[in-house]
């Protein structure tokens, strides 16, 4: 059965009620506020996304509340942000901009590594560095809604994201993804559940057939495999080691024959359950051509 659910609590999704002294009924804001707790085990990678607009820029300091509590993200933790296009990140050091080596070149299809170490902030340094040697400061990483990232916390991390949903009630948003390359993304609207189900969280409204979705598995798991009306035997599960990806290949062409639309590989050997996401979870998408992930925040 394909179902979806909204993980935000009813209280979290309540818009702010404003009652005029002369009004007979409440008038509700279109802005939706909420919160979601996401746990990342220590000393291993977890793929995340920030499900709300937080602060001025969705900077990591705002997202994790580091101004009030610098240890909210354990010092010694690392954030990896995937760069689809080549870029250069400016590096600096106490009061001076570096010379010819003053930028960190980031090739397309690679990660920008932000190492978090606030111990020298009082000496005029920043809290984010290019590596564990604290050689050069990097600007505070920005974690926009809908962009995925990896966090490698130096100790178990439990983060309660609290902010505003990026889309007003009844509003829509589209995330553009280039074809034939990976994009590290997350649901802009904080829904959880199967991503094929039509509605606010649906990915497959216009996902090109032949596209691939990668879901990172922090712990070891087994994915059940099936084929037209039968459960497979001893090889009926796909073992997924800890710290690896579950690969979902999207091909709906055999739906009318009783097959599903998600497969374990491009040969359409065996059906897999459709990908299911939790609030705050990031994924990789490799579209077969450029497309827009279109989402709508429905009236509740």
Phi and psi restraints in degrees (value plus and minus 20) as a CYANA .aco file:
   2 UNK   PHI    -117.0   -77.0
   2 UNK   PSI      97.2   137.2
   3 UNK   PHI    -150.6  -110.6
   3 UNK   PSI     144.3   184.3
   4 UNK   PHI    -155.8  -115.8
   4 UNK   PSI     136.9   176.9
   5 UNK   PHI    -164.6  -124.6
   5 UNK   PSI     135.3   175.3
   6 UNK   PHI    -123.3   -83.3
   6 UNK   PSI      94.3   134.3
   7 UNK   PHI    -100.0   -60.0
   7 UNK   PSI     -41.9    -1.9
   8 UNK   PHI     -85.9   -45.9
   8 UNK   PSI     118.2   158.2
   9 UNK   PHI     -89.8   -49.8
   9 UNK   PSI     141.2   181.2
  10 UNK   PHI     -79.1   -39.1
  10 UNK   PSI     -57.8   -17.8
  11 UNK   PHI     -86.1   -46.1
  11 UNK   PSI     -57.3   -17.3
  12 UNK   PHI     -87.9   -47.9
  12 UNK   PSI     -50.1   -10.1
  13 UNK   PHI    -111.7   -71.7
  13 UNK   PSI     -23.7    16.3
  14 UNK   PHI     -87.4   -47.4
  14 UNK   PSI     106.5   146.5
  15 UNK   PHI     -91.5   -51.5
  15 UNK   PSI     137.9   177.9
  16 UNK   PHI     -88.7   -48.7
  16 UNK   PSI     103.5   143.5
  17 UNK   PHI    -107.4   -67.4
  17 UNK   PSI     112.4   152.4
  18 UNK   PHI    -142.3  -102.3
  18 UNK   PSI     100.8   140.8
  19 UNK   PHI    -135.4   -95.4
  19 UNK   PSI      99.5   139.5
  20 UNK   PHI     -95.8   -55.8
  20 UNK   PSI     128.4   168.4
  21 UNK   PHI     -84.2   -44.2
  21 UNK   PSI     -39.9     0.1
  22 UNK   PHI    -126.5   -86.5
  22 UNK   PSI     -22.7    17.3
  23 UNK   PHI    -105.5   -65.5
  23 UNK   PSI     131.2   171.2
  24 UNK   PHI    -116.2   -76.2
  24 UNK   PSI     -34.8     5.2
  25 UNK   PHI    -163.2  -123.2
  25 UNK   PSI     134.0   174.0
  26 UNK   PHI     -90.3   -50.3
  26 UNK   PSI     130.8   170.8
  27 UNK   PHI    -136.0   -96.0
  27 UNK   PSI     107.0   147.0
  28 UNK   PHI    -124.1   -84.1
  28 UNK   PSI     121.8   161.8
  29 UNK   PHI     -89.8   -49.8
  29 UNK   PSI     130.9   170.9
  30 UNK   PHI    -100.5   -60.5
  30 UNK   PSI     -34.7     5.3
  31 UNK   PHI     -96.0   -56.0
  31 UNK   PSI     114.0   154.0
  32 UNK   PHI    -132.1   -92.1
  32 UNK   PSI     107.7   147.7
  33 UNK   PHI    -129.8   -89.8
  33 UNK   PSI     136.3   176.3
  34 UNK   PHI    -188.8  -148.8
  34 UNK   PSI     159.3   199.3
  35 UNK   PHI    -167.3  -127.3
  35 UNK   PSI     137.3   177.3
  36 UNK   PHI    -174.6  -134.6
  36 UNK   PSI     113.1   153.1
  37 UNK   PHI    -116.8   -76.8
  37 UNK   PSI     111.4   151.4
  38 UNK   PHI    -146.6  -106.6
  38 UNK   PSI     110.3   150.3
  39 UNK   PHI    -126.1   -86.1
  39 UNK   PSI     112.2   152.2
  40 UNK   PHI    -141.8  -101.8
  40 UNK   PSI      97.4   137.4
  41 UNK   PHI     -81.4   -41.4
  41 UNK   PSI     129.5   169.5
  42 UNK   PHI     -92.1   -52.1
  42 UNK   PSI     129.2   169.2
  43 UNK   PHI      39.5    79.5
  43 UNK   PSI      13.4    53.4
  44 UNK   PHI    -175.2  -135.2
  44 UNK   PSI     140.1   180.1
  45 UNK   PHI    -101.1   -61.1
  45 UNK   PSI     120.9   160.9
  46 UNK   PHI    -151.5  -111.5
  46 UNK   PSI     110.9   150.9
  47 UNK   PHI    -109.6   -69.6
  47 UNK   PSI     104.6   144.6
  48 UNK   PHI    -150.6  -110.6
  48 UNK   PSI     152.0   192.0
  49 UNK   PHI    -167.8  -127.8
  49 UNK   PSI     130.7   170.7
  50 UNK   PHI    -107.8   -67.8
  50 UNK   PSI      99.3   139.3
  51 UNK   PHI    -105.3   -65.3
  51 UNK   PSI     -20.5    19.5
  52 UNK   PHI    -156.7  -116.7
  52 UNK   PSI     139.2   179.2
  53 UNK   PHI     -98.8   -58.8
  53 UNK   PSI     102.0   142.0
  54 UNK   PHI    -149.9  -109.9
  54 UNK   PSI     106.3   146.3
  55 UNK   PHI      48.7    88.7
  55 UNK   PSI    -171.9  -131.9
  56 UNK   PHI    -106.0   -66.0
  56 UNK   PSI     -57.1   -17.1
  57 UNK   PHI    -152.6  -112.6
  57 UNK   PSI     -17.0    23.0
  58 UNK   PHI      38.3    78.3
  58 UNK   PSI      11.7    51.7
  59 UNK   PHI     -87.0   -47.0
  59 UNK   PSI     133.9   173.9
  60 UNK   PHI     -78.5   -38.5
  60 UNK   PSI     -53.1   -13.1
  61 UNK   PHI     -82.2   -42.2
  61 UNK   PSI     -60.4   -20.4
  62 UNK   PHI     -93.7   -53.7
  62 UNK   PSI     -62.6   -22.6
  63 UNK   PHI     -81.6   -41.6
  63 UNK   PSI     -63.0   -23.0
  64 UNK   PHI    -116.0   -76.0
  64 UNK   PSI     -20.2    19.8
  65 UNK   PHI      45.5    85.5
  65 UNK   PSI      22.1    62.1
  66 UNK   PHI     -97.2   -57.2
  66 UNK   PSI     -41.5    -1.5
  67 UNK   PHI     -84.6   -44.6
  67 UNK   PSI     -62.1   -22.1
  68 UNK   PHI    -100.4   -60.4
  68 UNK   PSI     -51.0   -11.0
  69 UNK   PHI    -166.8  -126.8
  69 UNK   PSI      73.1   113.1
  70 UNK   PHI     -80.6   -40.6
  70 UNK   PSI     -37.0     3.0
  71 UNK   PHI    -115.7   -75.7
  71 UNK   PSI     -13.9    26.1
  72 UNK   PHI     -80.2   -40.2
  72 UNK   PSI     -54.5   -14.5
  73 UNK   PHI    -124.7   -84.7
  73 UNK   PSI      96.9   136.9
  74 UNK   PHI     -74.8   -34.8
  74 UNK   PSI     105.3   145.3
  75 UNK   PHI     -73.1   -33.1
  75 UNK   PSI     120.2   160.2
  76 UNK   PHI      74.8   114.8
  76 UNK   PSI     -17.9    22.1
  77 UNK   PHI    -102.0   -62.0
  77 UNK   PSI     141.0   181.0
  78 UNK   PHI    -147.7  -107.7
  78 UNK   PSI     120.1   160.1
  79 UNK   PHI    -137.2   -97.2
  79 UNK   PSI     112.6   152.6
  80 UNK   PHI    -134.6   -94.6
  80 UNK   PSI     105.7   145.7
  81 UNK   PHI    -135.4   -95.4
  81 UNK   PSI     104.4   144.4
  82 UNK   PHI     -98.3   -58.3
  82 UNK   PSI     112.8   152.8
  83 UNK   PHI    -128.9   -88.9
  83 UNK   PSI      91.4   131.4
  84 UNK   PHI     -87.9   -47.9
  84 UNK   PSI     -58.4   -18.4
  85 UNK   PHI    -132.2   -92.2
  85 UNK   PSI     136.6   176.6
  86 UNK   PHI     -84.9   -44.9
  86 UNK   PSI     122.2   162.2
  87 UNK   PHI    -172.7  -132.7
  87 UNK   PSI     151.5   191.5
  88 UNK   PHI    -149.0  -109.0
  88 UNK   PSI     110.1   150.1
  89 UNK   PHI    -124.4   -84.4
  89 UNK   PSI     102.7   142.7
  90 UNK   PHI     -87.8   -47.8
  90 UNK   PSI     117.3   157.3
  91 UNK   PHI    -134.7   -94.7
  91 UNK   PSI     127.8   167.8
  92 UNK   PHI    -162.9  -122.9
  92 UNK   PSI     151.6   191.6
  93 UNK   PHI    -170.0  -130.0
  93 UNK   PSI     137.5   177.5
  94 UNK   PHI     -40.9    -0.9
  94 UNK   PSI      75.3   115.3
  95 UNK   PHI      52.3    92.3
  95 UNK   PSI     -17.0    23.0
  96 UNK   PHI    -154.8  -114.8
  96 UNK   PSI     128.3   168.3
  97 UNK   PHI    -112.6   -72.6
  97 UNK   PSI     115.8   155.8
  98 UNK   PHI     -88.1   -48.1
  98 UNK   PSI     144.7   184.7
  99 UNK   PHI    -105.3   -65.3
  99 UNK   PSI    -145.3  -105.3
 100 UNK   PHI     -81.6   -41.6
 100 UNK   PSI     -44.7    -4.7
 101 UNK   PHI    -121.6   -81.6
 101 UNK   PSI       8.5    48.5
 102 UNK   PHI    -102.0   -62.0
 102 UNK   PSI     -12.9    27.1
 103 UNK   PHI    -151.4  -111.4
 103 UNK   PSI     133.1   173.1
 104 UNK   PHI    -124.3   -84.3
 104 UNK   PSI      87.9   127.9
 105 UNK   PHI     -93.5   -53.5
 105 UNK   PSI     114.5   154.5
 106 UNK   PHI    -143.1  -103.1
 106 UNK   PSI      90.6   130.6
 107 UNK   PHI     -87.1   -47.1
 107 UNK   PSI     136.8   176.8
 108 UNK   PHI     -80.9   -40.9
 108 UNK   PSI     121.2   161.2
 109 UNK   PHI      55.5    95.5
 109 UNK   PSI       9.8    49.8
 110 UNK   PHI    -156.6  -116.6
 110 UNK   PSI     159.6   199.6
 111 UNK   PHI    -126.6   -86.6
 111 UNK   PSI     126.0   166.0
 112 UNK   PHI    -115.1   -75.1
 112 UNK   PSI     104.3   144.3
 113 UNK   PHI    -120.9   -80.9
 113 UNK   PSI     101.5   141.5
 114 UNK   PHI    -133.8   -93.8
 114 UNK   PSI      95.9   135.9
 115 UNK   PHI    -120.3   -80.3
 115 UNK   PSI     107.2   147.2
 116 UNK   PHI    -117.4   -77.4
 116 UNK   PSI      95.6   135.6
 117 UNK   PHI    -168.8  -128.8
 117 UNK   PSI      78.3   118.3
 118 UNK   PHI    -108.1   -68.1
 118 UNK   PSI     -12.4    27.6
 119 UNK   PHI     -87.0   -47.0
 119 UNK   PSI     -41.0    -1.0
 120 UNK   PHI    -122.8   -82.8
 120 UNK   PSI     -10.6    29.4
 121 UNK   PHI     -77.4   -37.4
 121 UNK   PSI     -59.9   -19.9
 122 UNK   PHI     -84.5   -44.5
 122 UNK   PSI     -36.5     3.5
 123 UNK   PHI    -115.5   -75.5
 123 UNK   PSI     -15.4    24.6
 124 UNK   PHI      81.4   121.4
 124 UNK   PSI     -20.4    19.6
 125 UNK   PHI    -105.8   -65.8
 125 UNK   PSI     144.3   184.3
 126 UNK   PHI    -106.6   -66.6
 126 UNK   PSI    -197.1  -157.1
 127 UNK   PHI    -121.2   -81.2
 127 UNK   PSI     -27.1    12.9
 128 UNK   PHI    -136.2   -96.2
 128 UNK   PSI     114.0   154.0
 129 UNK   PHI    -149.6  -109.6
 129 UNK   PSI     142.7   182.7
 130 UNK   PHI    -100.1   -60.1
 130 UNK   PSI     -39.4     0.6
 131 UNK   PHI    -182.0  -142.0
 131 UNK   PSI     156.5   196.5
 132 UNK   PHI     -90.3   -50.3
 132 UNK   PSI     -30.3     9.7
 133 UNK   PHI    -103.3   -63.3
 133 UNK   PSI     -20.8    19.2
 134 UNK   PHI      34.5    74.5
 134 UNK   PSI      21.8    61.8
 135 UNK   PHI     -93.4   -53.4
 135 UNK   PSI     -68.6   -28.6
 136 UNK   PHI    -163.3  -123.3
 136 UNK   PSI     119.9   159.9
 137 UNK   PHI     -92.6   -52.6
 137 UNK   PSI     126.8   166.8
 138 UNK   PHI    -136.1   -96.1
 138 UNK   PSI     134.8   174.8
 139 UNK   PHI     -80.5   -40.5
 139 UNK   PSI     133.8   173.8
 140 UNK   PHI     -77.5   -37.5
 140 UNK   PSI     109.1   149.1
 141 UNK   PHI     -85.1   -45.1
 141 UNK   PSI     124.1   164.1
 142 UNK   PHI    -122.2   -82.2
 142 UNK   PSI     113.4   153.4
 143 UNK   PHI    -142.7  -102.7
 143 UNK   PSI      54.5    94.5
 144 UNK   PHI     -83.7   -43.7
 144 UNK   PSI     133.9   173.9
 145 UNK   PHI     -79.1   -39.1
 145 UNK   PSI     111.9   151.9
 146 UNK   PHI      71.4   111.4
 146 UNK   PSI     -25.5    14.5
 147 UNK   PHI    -123.1   -83.1
 147 UNK   PSI     110.5   150.5
 148 UNK   PHI    -105.3   -65.3
 148 UNK   PSI     138.4   178.4
 149 UNK   PHI    -177.1  -137.1
 149 UNK   PSI     140.2   180.2
 150 UNK   PHI    -119.4   -79.4
 150 UNK   PSI     121.5   161.5
 151 UNK   PHI    -143.2  -103.2
 151 UNK   PSI     115.9   155.9
 152 UNK   PHI    -141.3  -101.3
 152 UNK   PSI      67.0   107.0
 153 UNK   PHI     -96.7   -56.7
 153 UNK   PSI     123.9   163.9
 154 UNK   PHI    -106.8   -66.8
 154 UNK   PSI      39.8    79.8
 155 UNK   PHI     112.0   152.0
 155 UNK   PSI     131.8   171.8
 156 UNK   PHI     -75.8   -35.8
 156 UNK   PSI     112.9   152.9
 157 UNK   PHI    -135.9   -95.9
 157 UNK   PSI     101.0   141.0
 158 UNK   PHI    -135.8   -95.8
 158 UNK   PSI      92.2   132.2
 159 UNK   PHI    -133.7   -93.7
 159 UNK   PSI     109.4   149.4
 160 UNK   PHI    -123.1   -83.1
 160 UNK   PSI      83.0   123.0
 161 UNK   PHI     -95.8   -55.8
 161 UNK   PSI     109.8   149.8
 162 UNK   PHI    -156.1  -116.1
 162 UNK   PSI     106.8   146.8
 163 UNK   PHI    -197.8  -157.8
 163 UNK   PSI    -172.4  -132.4
 164 UNK   PHI    -131.6   -91.6
 164 UNK   PSI     116.3   156.3
 165 UNK   PHI     -83.1   -43.1
 165 UNK   PSI     117.5   157.5
 166 UNK   PHI     -88.4   -48.4
 166 UNK   PSI     -32.8     7.2
 167 UNK   PHI    -142.3  -102.3
 167 UNK   PSI     114.2   154.2
 168 UNK   PHI     -90.6   -50.6
 168 UNK   PSI     138.9   178.9
 169 UNK   PHI     -75.3   -35.3
 169 UNK   PSI     107.8   147.8
 170 UNK   PHI      64.0   104.0
 170 UNK   PSI     -25.3    14.7
 171 UNK   PHI    -108.6   -68.6
 171 UNK   PSI     147.4   187.4
 172 UNK   PHI    -150.1  -110.1
 172 UNK   PSI     140.1   180.1
 173 UNK   PHI    -168.9  -128.9
 173 UNK   PSI     127.2   167.2
 174 UNK   PHI    -143.6  -103.6
 174 UNK   PSI     114.5   154.5
 175 UNK   PHI    -128.7   -88.7
 175 UNK   PSI      98.7   138.7
 176 UNK   PHI    -107.0   -67.0
 176 UNK   PSI     111.6   151.6
 177 UNK   PHI    -146.3  -106.3
 177 UNK   PSI     108.4   148.4
 178 UNK   PHI     -88.1   -48.1
 178 UNK   PSI     131.6   171.6
 179 UNK   PHI     -99.8   -59.8
 179 UNK   PSI     133.2   173.2
 180 UNK   PHI      39.2    79.2
 180 UNK   PSI      12.1    52.1
 181 UNK   PHI    -175.4  -135.4
 181 UNK   PSI     138.0   178.0
 182 UNK   PHI     -99.1   -59.1
 182 UNK   PSI     120.6   160.6
 183 UNK   PHI    -146.5  -106.5
 183 UNK   PSI     113.9   153.9
 184 UNK   PHI    -119.1   -79.1
 184 UNK   PSI      90.8   130.8
 185 UNK   PHI    -157.4  -117.4
 185 UNK   PSI     157.0   197.0
 186 UNK   PHI    -171.4  -131.4
 186 UNK   PSI     147.9   187.9
 187 UNK   PHI     -88.2   -48.2
 187 UNK   PSI     106.0   146.0
 188 UNK   PHI     -87.0   -47.0
 188 UNK   PSI     -57.2   -17.2
 189 UNK   PHI    -112.6   -72.6
 189 UNK   PSI     108.3   148.3
 190 UNK   PHI     -96.1   -56.1
 190 UNK   PSI      44.6    84.6
 191 UNK   PHI    -118.1   -78.1
 191 UNK   PSI     138.2   178.2
 192 UNK   PHI    -149.6  -109.6
 192 UNK   PSI     134.3   174.3
 193 UNK   PHI     110.4   150.4
 193 UNK   PSI    -187.8  -147.8
 194 UNK   PHI     -89.3   -49.3
 194 UNK   PSI     114.0   154.0
 195 UNK   PHI    -107.1   -67.1
 195 UNK   PSI     -18.2    21.8
 196 UNK   PHI    -110.3   -70.3
 196 UNK   PSI     -42.5    -2.5
 197 UNK   PHI     -83.3   -43.3
 197 UNK   PSI     107.6   147.6
 198 UNK   PHI     -77.6   -37.6
 198 UNK   PSI     122.3   162.3
 199 UNK   PHI     116.5   156.5
 199 UNK   PSI    -181.5  -141.5
 200 UNK   PHI     -81.6   -41.6
 200 UNK   PSI     -55.9   -15.9
 201 UNK   PHI    -113.8   -73.8
 201 UNK   PSI     -20.7    19.3
 202 UNK   PHI     -83.8   -43.8
 202 UNK   PSI     111.5   151.5
 203 UNK   PHI    -115.6   -75.6
 203 UNK   PSI     -49.8    -9.8
 204 UNK   PHI    -113.2   -73.2
 204 UNK   PSI      -5.1    34.9
 205 UNK   PHI     -76.5   -36.5
 205 UNK   PSI     -57.7   -17.7
 206 UNK   PHI    -167.2  -127.2
 206 UNK   PSI       5.9    45.9
 207 UNK   PHI     -86.1   -46.1
 207 UNK   PSI     104.9   144.9
 208 UNK   PHI     -84.1   -44.1
 208 UNK   PSI     112.3   152.3
 209 UNK   PHI     -74.1   -34.1
 209 UNK   PSI     123.8   163.8
 210 UNK   PHI      72.6   112.6
 210 UNK   PSI     -18.4    21.6
 211 UNK   PHI    -103.1   -63.1
 211 UNK   PSI     141.2   181.2
 212 UNK   PHI    -146.4  -106.4
 212 UNK   PSI     120.4   160.4
 213 UNK   PHI    -138.7   -98.7
 213 UNK   PSI     110.3   150.3
 214 UNK   PHI    -130.6   -90.6
 214 UNK   PSI     104.6   144.6
 215 UNK   PHI    -133.5   -93.5
 215 UNK   PSI     100.0   140.0
 216 UNK   PHI     -96.4   -56.4
 216 UNK   PSI     113.2   153.2
 217 UNK   PHI    -129.2   -89.2
 217 UNK   PSI      89.9   129.9
 218 UNK   PHI     -86.6   -46.6
 218 UNK   PSI     -63.1   -23.1
 219 UNK   PHI    -127.4   -87.4
 219 UNK   PSI     140.6   180.6
 220 UNK   PHI     -85.7   -45.7
 220 UNK   PSI     124.0   164.0
 221 UNK   PHI    -173.5  -133.5
 221 UNK   PSI     151.5   191.5
 222 UNK   PHI    -149.3  -109.3
 222 UNK   PSI     110.9   150.9
 223 UNK   PHI    -122.7   -82.7
 223 UNK   PSI     103.6   143.6
 224 UNK   PHI     -89.6   -49.6
 224 UNK   PSI     118.8   158.8
 225 UNK   PHI    -133.9   -93.9
 225 UNK   PSI     122.1   162.1
 226 UNK   PHI    -157.6  -117.6
 226 UNK   PSI     149.6   189.6
 227 UNK   PHI    -170.9  -130.9
 227 UNK   PSI     133.1   173.1
 228 UNK   PHI     -33.3     6.7
 228 UNK   PSI      72.8   112.8
 229 UNK   PHI      52.4    92.4
 229 UNK   PSI     -16.5    23.5
 230 UNK   PHI    -152.3  -112.3
 230 UNK   PSI     129.3   169.3
 231 UNK   PHI    -113.9   -73.9
 231 UNK   PSI     114.2   154.2
 232 UNK   PHI     -89.7   -49.7
 232 UNK   PSI     145.0   185.0
 233 UNK   PHI    -106.7   -66.7
 233 UNK   PSI    -144.9  -104.9
 234 UNK   PHI     -83.1   -43.1
 234 UNK   PSI     -45.6    -5.6
 235 UNK   PHI    -121.4   -81.4
 235 UNK   PSI       8.0    48.0
 236 UNK   PHI    -104.5   -64.5
 236 UNK   PSI     -11.3    28.7
 237 UNK   PHI    -151.3  -111.3
 237 UNK   PSI     132.8   172.8
 238 UNK   PHI    -124.1   -84.1
 238 UNK   PSI      87.7   127.7
 239 UNK   PHI     -92.9   -52.9
 239 UNK   PSI     112.6   152.6
 240 UNK   PHI    -141.2  -101.2
 240 UNK   PSI      91.1   131.1
 241 UNK   PHI     -87.2   -47.2
 241 UNK   PSI     136.9   176.9
 242 UNK   PHI     -80.2   -40.2
 242 UNK   PSI     121.7   161.7
 243 UNK   PHI      54.4    94.4
 243 UNK   PSI      10.6    50.6
 244 UNK   PHI    -157.2  -117.2
 244 UNK   PSI     159.8   199.8
 245 UNK   PHI    -125.6   -85.6
 245 UNK   PSI     124.3   164.3
 246 UNK   PHI    -111.8   -71.8
 246 UNK   PSI     103.6   143.6
 247 UNK   PHI    -119.1   -79.1
 247 UNK   PSI     101.6   141.6
 248 UNK   PHI    -133.5   -93.5
 248 UNK   PSI      98.0   138.0
 249 UNK   PHI    -121.2   -81.2
 249 UNK   PSI     106.4   146.4
 250 UNK   PHI    -115.8   -75.8
 250 UNK   PSI      94.0   134.0
 251 UNK   PHI    -169.4  -129.4
 251 UNK   PSI      77.7   117.7
 252 UNK   PHI    -108.8   -68.8
 252 UNK   PSI      -9.6    30.4
 253 UNK   PHI     -87.9   -47.9
 253 UNK   PSI     -39.6     0.4
 254 UNK   PHI    -123.8   -83.8
 254 UNK   PSI      -5.1    34.9
 255 UNK   PHI     -77.1   -37.1
 255 UNK   PSI     -60.0   -20.0
 256 UNK   PHI     -87.5   -47.5
 256 UNK   PSI     -36.4     3.6
 257 UNK   PHI    -114.1   -74.1
 257 UNK   PSI     -17.7    22.3
 258 UNK   PHI      79.4   119.4
 258 UNK   PSI     -17.9    22.1
 259 UNK   PHI    -106.2   -66.2
 259 UNK   PSI     145.4   185.4
 260 UNK   PHI    -106.6   -66.6
 260 UNK   PSI    -191.3  -151.3
 261 UNK   PHI    -132.1   -92.1
 261 UNK   PSI     -18.4    21.6
 262 UNK   PHI    -138.5   -98.5
 262 UNK   PSI     114.8   154.8
 263 UNK   PHI    -149.8  -109.8
 263 UNK   PSI     142.0   182.0
 264 UNK   PHI     -99.1   -59.1
 264 UNK   PSI     -39.2     0.8
 265 UNK   PHI    -181.2  -141.2
 265 UNK   PSI     157.4   197.4
 266 UNK   PHI     -91.5   -51.5
 266 UNK   PSI     -30.9     9.1
 267 UNK   PHI    -104.1   -64.1
 267 UNK   PSI     -18.8    21.2
 268 UNK   PHI      34.4    74.4
 268 UNK   PSI      22.7    62.7
 269 UNK   PHI     -92.6   -52.6
 269 UNK   PSI     -69.2   -29.2
 270 UNK   PHI    -163.0  -123.0
 270 UNK   PSI     120.5   160.5
 271 UNK   PHI     -93.6   -53.6
 271 UNK   PSI     128.3   168.3
 272 UNK   PHI    -142.3  -102.3
 272 UNK   PSI     134.7   174.7
 273 UNK   PHI     -80.3   -40.3
 273 UNK   PSI     127.7   167.7
 274 UNK   PHI     -84.3   -44.3
 274 UNK   PSI     131.7   171.7
 275 UNK   PHI     -79.9   -39.9
 275 UNK   PSI     121.5   161.5
 276 UNK   PHI    -148.8  -108.8
 276 UNK   PSI     114.1   154.1
 277 UNK   PHI    -136.0   -96.0
 277 UNK   PSI     133.9   173.9
 278 UNK   PHI    -125.4   -85.4
 278 UNK   PSI     141.9   181.9
 279 UNK   PHI     -81.7   -41.7
 279 UNK   PSI     111.0   151.0
 280 UNK   PHI      67.4   107.4
 280 UNK   PSI     -11.8    28.2
 281 UNK   PHI    -117.6   -77.6
 281 UNK   PSI     114.7   154.7
 282 UNK   PHI    -119.2   -79.2
 282 UNK   PSI     138.9   178.9
 283 UNK   PHI    -163.4  -123.4
 283 UNK   PSI     143.5   183.5
 284 UNK   PHI    -120.8   -80.8
 284 UNK   PSI     118.2   158.2
 285 UNK   PHI    -143.1  -103.1
 285 UNK   PSI     111.3   151.3
 286 UNK   PHI    -137.9   -97.9
 286 UNK   PSI      68.2   108.2
 287 UNK   PHI     -91.4   -51.4
 287 UNK   PSI     126.7   166.7
 288 UNK   PHI     -93.5   -53.5
 288 UNK   PSI     -34.4     5.6
 289 UNK   PHI    -181.9  -141.9
 289 UNK   PSI     145.4   185.4
 290 UNK   PHI     -80.6   -40.6
 290 UNK   PSI     118.7   158.7
 291 UNK   PHI    -175.0  -135.0
 291 UNK   PSI     147.7   187.7
 292 UNK   PHI    -131.1   -91.1
 292 UNK   PSI     106.0   146.0
 293 UNK   PHI    -103.1   -63.1
 293 UNK   PSI      83.8   123.8
 294 UNK   PHI    -117.7   -77.7
 294 UNK   PSI     106.9   146.9
 295 UNK   PHI    -152.1  -112.1
 295 UNK   PSI     129.2   169.2
 296 UNK   PHI    -149.9  -109.9
 296 UNK   PSI     113.8   153.8
 297 UNK   PHI    -107.7   -67.7
 297 UNK   PSI      83.4   123.4
 298 UNK   PHI     -95.4   -55.4
 298 UNK   PSI     132.9   172.9
 299 UNK   PHI     -86.9   -46.9
 299 UNK   PSI     114.8   154.8
